[in-house]
């Protein structure tokens, strides 16, 4: 009888390792992103090579959104979409969302000679839902948990592209002052989970709930309208205030709503798991 020198991990051990990597993968993404940002920043300061500026802006803008999407993906929800779908949603959702919002905001400004903050909130919250809505039509697993994750991903892509644009403008207006760009990247990066990502995650989850609702479709539509209105109101308030205290309050509200929605969506899974244990 032969004895294996290398013991293969059991199914339970593999499951625990997978669960650990899912739960703490966001930290690895955050640390790796910080390391890359520091390395590029150091190279840029040392060499004064402007070719490194796009990489610096990209990593600075994508650092926190990427980590937050990974964090949400590691929660105990019934996610039926893969990494490719999430990444494609972030990329397409950001690009299409920013382009659509920019065009509609420009047309609104031409028509009204002014761009109300409420119009900005309405336009951007609608634009960020385009790709999650298209993905919902294209796949078969339309559970609200998938909508929440893809909504967060679309909001992350929107936040990254928008932050990159602001950072580029700040770099030009400041005459190439990297400290001003660093401050902008840090501020917008830290606030992004409580802004675009939270709002779109909530509205996308509510939108997908409409599709999965069988006997209470009208109630689900009403919930979606309410959640969308709240997201637009939070977005409008965010753009209207220029006060740190107001931002803290709005961020706390947005993240609280997202946490509540996550727990609500995870409840059926926990109940199913308990039922299997009893059986």
Secondary structure, DSSP 4 states (H G I P E B T S, - for coil): ----SSPPPPHHHHHHHHHHHHHHHHHHHHHHHHHHHHHHHHHHHHH--GGGHHHHHHHHHHHHHHHHHHHHHTSSS-----HHHHHHHHHHHHHHHHHHHHHHHHHHHHHHSS--HHHHHHHHHHHTHHHHHHHHHH-S---HHHHHHHHHHHHHHHHHHHHHHHHHHHHHHTTS-HHHHHHHHHHHHHHHIIIIIHHHHHHHHHHHHHHH-SS-HHHHHHHHHHHHHHHHHHHHHHHH---HHHHHHHHHHHHHHHHHHHHHHHHHHHHHHHHHHH-
